[in-house]
Amino acid sequence: MPKVSVIIPVYNVEKYLRECLDSVVNQTLTDIEIICVDDGSTDNSLQILKEYANKDDRIKIIQQQNQGAGLSRNNGLKSATSDYTIFLDSDDYFELNMLEKLYNNALNENADITICRSREYFDRENVFLDLKNAVHEKYLPNKNVFNYKDMPKHIIGFCQGWAWDKLYKTSFLKKYNLEFPDIHNSEDAAFVFLSLVLADRISVIKDNLVIHRKISTSLENKRDEYPFDYIKSAFILKEKLEQNNKYEDVKQSYINWLVVHSFWQLDTLKDKTNKKLLADKLQNEVFPVLNIYEYDKDYFYSEKDYRRLHSKNLLRNKKWYQNIFSLKNEGVYKVITILGINIRIKNKKYFQKKQIIKLNNEEIVLGNGSFYNKQNHQIINNINVVFATDDNYVEHCAVTIVSILANSPLSNYYNFYILNTGLTEENKRKLNSLKQKRDFGLNFIDVSNFDFSKFPLNRDWISATTYYRLYLPDVLPQDMDKCIYMDCDMLAEDDLAKLWSYNLDDYIAGVVEDESSKENVERLNLPPENKYFNAGMIVFNMKRLRNLNLAETSIAYYNEHEKQIIMQDQDILNGVLNGKCLYLPLRWNVASPAYTGYVLDHFYTKEEEKIAALNPAIVHFTGATKPWNLSALHPLNSEYKKYLIMTGFEEDIKRYKKQELLSKVFCKKTNTKEEKIYLFGIRIYHHQYGNYRFIENLFSIKNDKDKMHKIITILGVKIKIKRKNNAKG
C-alpha cells in the first residue's frame, strides 16, 4: 500500500500541467499514488495525463463530466488507498521533498493534519513572494502538536482555508466523512476549517514546500463569477460544526474569521456591481442572521474591523483626497493615484533591476539570482557541498550558500556540510534560517578532535579552517561517493549540477588551474605537465580519496617539503594529488587577477582567462580582495552585496550598508594593479603602475588634446571651456 495519495483535480491547465506533474512524479518520497481527476477538460490536459500515466504506473486517471474542483477532490478521495492524503492544484508545483517532509512529520507526531508553508508565484511577472499569511505564527500554541482546545479563539483563521498545503490522515477524513461542498469556489474553506476543529492532533512545519501560481485562470479565481459562494461555504461550515457540537466552542473564532474574510472579499472583487450586491447582502442578511451586530467591541480581534462593521457603508470607498493623490501596495506592484488616474509601477522590492557589470568594455554574464528558477523537475541531482568555517566567516559562508541556491533549478537538492570546531548556536541558527528561502540539507561536523597546530599559517587572511578539508574522508559519511569543496570567499554564478556532472571515475579530484601555476610548479618541483591547481574549489571522488588516506599522506608530505610550503594546504594538496586530477574549465574557479589585471605566470592563455572572466561559473575572491572589505577593488563586489541581502541577515546587512555609506565619504580602494582614493564619492587620487594623479584632481588647468579648449578640474569635476585666441588680428 502506498504511503501518500496525491489527489489532483485537472481542468484545462495544459500550459502548467507538465510542471505540476514533474514536481509530483519526482518527489523524494516515491511510494505514492497519484490520482488525477480530469474534470471534463476541453484542451490537451487529458492527453498529457495519459502520456504521464503511460510512463508512470503510480498515476491513476479518473474522468468525469465538469463538476468543479470540490466534487473532483471527493471522487479522487473515494479511490485513495494510502494512509495519508493530500489535495494539490494542477496549476501549482511543489518542492521535490514536500511529501517526504510532510509524511515524516505526520508519522513522528501522529498528526491528523500536517501543515506546511508556501510561496506565491506571479506567473506574468515571474516574481515569487513568501505567503507570510499562510500561517499566523502569533496564534500558534507553544507546542509541537495541538488541537482546537489549545486555541479556540483562533482555530478558524490561524491558517488559510487552502487544501493544497495540508497532509491529512486518510482514516481521519473517513472517520468524519469529510467532503468538499458542491459550490464553485471557497469549497475548500468549509472542508479545511471543519477538519481543523475536528482534528485531535495538528502539526505545523516551517518549510515552504508549495509554489502557488497566481494566474487569472486558476481553479480558485471564480470569485467574481460566483461572489456569494464563500457565504454558502461559511454556512455549510457552521452547520457541520453544530452537527458535531463544536460551534459554541469556536464561535468567536468563526465570527471573526467571517467578518475579516467578508471585508477581504469586498475589497478584492473586481466587479463594482458585485461589490454593492455583496455589501447589501452582508448588512441585511448574513450579519443579522448570525447576530454579529449584537457583539461588543471586545468580541472582535480588530477594532478597525469593528468600526467598519458598524459603519453605514461596508464598502471601503476612497476618501476625496485619496483620489487626488494616494499610494498603496497591490501584490508586487505599487499603485499611485493622481487626480483619479491609477498608475501601476513595479515594486523594486520584488523586481530586481538587471545590473550591467563590464570588464574592459565587455559585459560580464552573471547568474539570474532568483531562488525559484522555473524549470522542469525531470532530473534530480543530490549534490553534496562542503565548507570549512569558523564564527568569523559564517556570514560569508551563508552568502556562498545563497548564491548556489539562487542559481540552481529546483531539481537540485543540496546537502551542505559545515566543517567547524564549535560554531555558536546563534550562527547555526542563522545558517538554518536560510531553509525558509529554499529547502536543503544542513550538517554541522565538528573537527575539533583533530590537531591542526602542526600546519603553517603564513597569510594574514588564512586560519586553521583551511586545513579542515584534509580530514574529509574521516568525517564525511562513508557512503558518500562525491562532494564539492568550496571556500567561503566564493560566489556561484551558474548551476552547480553542471560541475557535478563531470566524470571523475579515473581521478581523485576535479580542479581548476591556479593563476600562478607555472611558478608554483617550479617551486614544488612538480612535473610541469600536471600543472598546479587552486584549492578553493575541488570536486572530490570520495571513493578514491579514502584509498589515499589523505590526512596521513598530507602530514608526511608537509614534513618532507616543509621549507617549500608557502601556500598552506594548497601546496600540500597539489603535492599529494599530483597527476591524479582532472583539470576543469577555468570558469569554475575565476580568481581575482582575472579581473584586476595583475599578471601572473600560468599555463592557460590570456584568451581563456578573458572568456572565463566574462562568463564565470564560480567567482573566487582570492588574496586580500575580499568583497566585504569595501576598500578592495573588484568589479563583482556588488554581487556579494546582492546575495548578502538575499540571506535576510538583517544585522549583517545593516553593518555592510553602514560601511558602504562611510566609504562614500572617504575610501581608499586597492587591488594588485592600482590604488584609488575617493572623497565624497569623487576620485581624488589614482595610482596605476607609477602613474600618479592627485593634486590635479583637486584643482588643475590644462590644454585639451584638440588645442582648442582648456580642461579645468575642480574636486574631480572636469569643465571644458573654449580657449581665447591669443593671436593678434
PAKE-731419 format. One record per residue (C-alpha): x, y, z; residue in one letter. Coordinates in steps of 0.25 Angstrom, whole numbers, plus 5000, padded with zeros to 4 digits. Each point is the difference from the previous one (the first is absolute). Layout:
! PAKE-731419
XYZa/...
***
This chain:
! PAKE-731419
500050005000m/500650144996p/500350105011k/499350124995v/498950024990s/500150134992v/498750054994i/500150104989i/498750064993p/500350044986v/499250094991y/500650074988n/501450025005v/500949954989e/500950125001k/500449965014y/499749855002l/501349954996r/500750085010e/499149965011c/500149854996l/501550014999d/500150055014s/499149895005v/500649884993v/501450045004n/499750015015q/501049945009t/498949925007l/499849904988t/499049915007d/498850084996i/498749994991e/499650124991i/498550014998i/499750104989c/498650044998v/499750064986d/498850095002d/499549994985g/501250084995s/499950054986t/501450034997d/501249905000n/500049985015s/499549864999l/501049964989q/501150055009i/499549925011l/499949874991k/501550034996e/500550005014y/499149885004a/500749924989n/501350035006k/499749995015d/499149895005d/499750085013r/499150104992i/498549965000k/499150084991i/498550035004i/499250064989q/498750075003q/499050114994q/500350145005n/499650015015q/501050095006g/501349995009a/499249965012g/499349884995l/501349964992s/500749995013r/498949925006n/500049904989n/501549995001g/499949985015l/499149884998k/501149934992s/501150035010a/500749885006t/501150065008s/500250035015d/500150154997y/499350094989t/500450144994i/499250084991f/500850084990l/499650104989d/500549974986s/500550144997d/500950005012d/501349935001y/500849955012f/501349985007e/500649864997l/500149965015n/498650065003m/499349865002l/501249945008e/500050125009k/498550005003l/499949855001y/501249985010n/499550115008n/498649945000a/500649875004l/500950055011n/498850095006e/498949904997n/499350124994a/498650004994d/500450134992i/501450054997t/500150144994i/501250064992c/500350144996r/499950054985s/500550104990r/499250074990e/500550014985y/499550124992f/500049934986d/500050124991r/501050085008e/500949885003n/500150045015v/499949925012f/499450045014l/500049935013d/498649985005l/500250065014k/498549995003n/500049854997a/500249975014v/499850115011h/501149965010e/499650095011k/498749925002y/500749865001l/500249945014p/501449975005n/499949854997k/500349914988n/498649944999v/498750075004f/498550004997n/498950105001y/499949995015k/501450075001d/499650124991m/498450005000p/500050154996k/500949984988h/499949864995i/499250064988i/500950094994g/501449975006f/500349954986c/499350024986q/498949914996g/500849934989w/500049854998a/501350004992w/501050035011d/499549895010k/500249855001l/498849925006y/500049875007k/499049924991t/499449935011s/499750135007f/499350054987l/499149874999k/499750005015k/499350134999y/499549984985n/500750134997l/499750054986e/500150134991f/498650074998p/499450014986d/500350154997i/500850074990h/501150075009n/500450015015s/499649855001e/501349975007d/499750105011a/498949925006a/500849874998f/501350055006v/499450085013f/499149885003l/501149915000s/500950095009l/498950005010v/499849855000l/501449965000a/500649955013d/501550024995r/500450124991i/501550034997s/500650114992v/501450004993i/500850124997k/500449964986d/499550074987n/499649884992l/498950054990v/500250104989i/498650054998h/499850064986r/499350144999k/499250004987i/498650054995s/499649864996t/500349915012s/499049915007l/499850105011e/499850134992n/498550004997k/499650095011r/499550114991d/499149904993e/499549945013y/500150115010p/499149945011f/500649865000d/500950035011y/498850035009i/499449864996k/501349945004s/499950085014a/498649955003f/500449864996i/501150005010l/499150065011k/499049894997e/501149895001k/500650065013l/498650005006e/499849854996q/501349975007n/499750085012n/501250094998k/499450134995y/499850075014e/501449965004d/500650074988v/498950114997k/500950125003q/501049944990s/499049984989y/499350135002i/501450084999n/500449924988w/498750024993l/500150155002v/501450014996v/499849914988h/498850084995s/500750135001f/501149944991w/499049954990q/499450144999l/501450064998d/500549914990t/498849974991l/500250074987k/498550024995d/499450125007k/498649954999t/500449875007n/500750095011k/498750075002k/499149885000l/500949935010l/500150115009a/498550015000d/499949855003k/500950015011l/499450115007q/498549964998n/500149855001e/501349935004v/500550085012f/498650025006p/499749854999v/501249975007l/499850115011n/501350064996i/499550145003y/499749965015e/501449975004y/500850125007d/501450054995k/500849905009d/499449884993y/500850044987f/501549994998y/500150134992s/499450135004e/500150054986k/499149884996d/499050035011y/499950154995r/499849964986r/499049895004l/499150115006h/500350114989s/498850044991k/500849954988n/500849875000l/500750034987l/501350075002r/499950114991n/501150104998k/500050135007k/500050124992w/501450035002y/500449864996q/499550034986n/500950124999i/501349925005f/500249875007s/501049885000l/499749865003k/500649864998n/499349904991e/500749874999g/501350024994v/499650144995y/499950145006k/498750074996v/500150154999i/498750084999t/500250144994i/498750084997l/499249884999g/500949924991i/500749875005n/501449974996i/500649875003r/501549995001i/500949895004k/500449995014n/501550005000k/500049915013k/499549884991y/500650044986f/501549994999q/500650104991k/501049944991k/501450045003q/500950024989i/501449985004i/501250014990k/501449964999l/500850084990n/498750054993n/499549854999e/498749965008e/500349895010i/498949895000v/499549975014l/499049915006g/498550035001n/500050015015g/498649955002s/499749905010f/498949934993y/500449974986n/498949964990k/500549864995q/499549864998n/500349905011h/500349884992q/501449995005i/500349995015i/501450045004n/500449975014n/501350095001i/500950005012n/500750135003v/501050015011v/500550135007f/501050035011a/499750125009t/500150065014d/499150105006d/500750114993n/499749954986y/498549955003v/499550134993e/500849974987h/499749855001c/498550044999a/500250094989v/500749894992t/498949905003i/498950104996v/500850034986s/500049854998i/498549985003l/499650134992a/500749954987n/499549855001s/498649944995p/499149935010l/500449874994s/501350025008n/500049965015y/501250045008y/500649945012n/501050105006f/501049955010y/500650115009i/501449965006l/500250075013n/500750005013t/498850055008g/499150104994l/499150085009t/498549965001e/499650134994e/500949994988n/499449864998k/498650065001r/500450104990k/500449904990l/498849915002n/499150124998s/500450004985l/499149884999k/498850105000q/500550044986k/500149864994r/500249875007d/501349935001f/500849905009g/500950065010l/501049935008n/501050055010f/501249925002i/500950035012d/501549974997v/500650065013s/500549865003n/501150014989f/501350075003d/500350124990f/501150065007s/501149934992k/499650084987f/500550144996p/499250135000l/500850094992n/498950094994r/499250115007d/498749954995w/500349865003i/499549925012s/500049855004a/498749984994t/500749984986t/500649875005y/498649945004y/499849944987r/501349915001l/499149925009y/498849994991l/500149844998p/500049995015d/498850095003v/499049994989l/499049884998p/500749884996q/498949974989d/500350144993m/500649984987d/500250144996k/500150145005c/500350154996i/500950075010y/499950154999m/500750125007d/499150105007c/500550114992d/499349954987m/498750034993l/499349914991a/499550064987e/499549874993d/499349875003d/501049915008l/499349884993a/500950034988k/501249995009l/499449875007w/499949934986s/501549994997y/500449865000n/501149975010l/500049855000d/501550004996d/500450125009y/500150045015i/499550144997a/499550104990g/500850135001v/500350134993v/501450064997e/500550105010d/500450144995e/501449985004s/500149864995s/501450014993k/500850065011e/499349905010n/500449884992v/501450045000e/500050045015r/499549865004l/500849924989n/498749954994l/499949944986p/499650124991p/499049914992e/499249995013n/499950155002k/499650055014y/498550035005f/499350105008n/499449925012a/498950105003g/499049914992m/500349854998i/499049894996v/500449875008f/499849864996n/499949955014m/500249854997k/501450034994r/500350105011l/499749905011r/501049914994n/501150115000l/499950025015n/500050154998l/500350055014a/501349915003e/500550024986t/499850155001s/500850005013i/501149914994a/500150104988y/500150125009y/501149945009n/500849974987e/499850134993h/499850105012e/501050104994k/499350014987q/498650015005i/499550154999i/498549984995m/499649925012q/499149884997d/499950044986q/501549964998d/499849875008i/498849964992l/500750034987n/501249915004g/499149895005v/499050004988l/501050034990n/499749924987g/498649955005k/499150124997c/499150044988l/500250154996y/498750074998l/499750124992p/500550135006l/498650065003r/499849905011w/501050085009n/500250144994v/501050075010a/500250155002s/501250024991p/499149974988a/499250135004y/501150095006t/501049984988g/501149955009y/500949924991v/500549865006l/500649884993d/499149894996h/499849904989f/498650054995y/499950104990t/499650155001k/498849974991e/499649885009e/500150095012e/499250114993k/498949904996i/499949955015a/499950145006a/498950044991l/499249885003n/500449955014p/499349885006a/500750025013i/500750135004v/501149995010h/500450125008f/501549965002t/501050065008g/499750135008a/498950054990t/498849955008k/498750064996p/499650035014w/501250095001n/499550124993l/501450054998s/500249894990a/499950034985l/499349894993h/498950024990p/499149895006l/499950055014n/498650044998s/499649854997e/500549975015y/499050115004k/498949954992k/500149865006y/500250055014l/498750084999i/499349874996m/500549935012t/499150085009g/501050025010f/499550145005e/501250035009e/501149964990d/499250084989i/499950125009k/501550005003r/500449984986y/499150124995k/500650085011k/501449974996q/499650034986e/499450145004l/501350035007l/500849964988s/499350104992k/500550115009v/501549954999f/500549884995c/501349944995k/499849894990k/501249914996t/500349874992n/501349944995t/500050104988k/499550135005e/499650095011e/498950115001k/499650095011i/498650065000y/499550125008l/498450025000f/499949914988g/501050074992i/501349944996r/501250095004i/501149904999y/500449894990h/501349925000h/500249904989q/501449944997y/500750135004g/499050104994n/499650095011y/498950104999r/499650075013f/500150155000i/499450014986e/498749945005n/499950115011l/500350114990f/500750014987s/499950074986i/500649944988k/499850014985n/499149904993d/500549914989k/499350074989d/500850135004k/498750084999m/499549985015h/500550005014k/499649905010i/499850055014i/499949905011t/499450045014i/499949885010l/499949904989g/499050084992v/500550034986k/499550134993i/500450024985k/500150144995i/500450064987k/501350065000r/500250154996k/500850034987n/501250075005n/500450034985a/499950154997k/499150034988g/
***
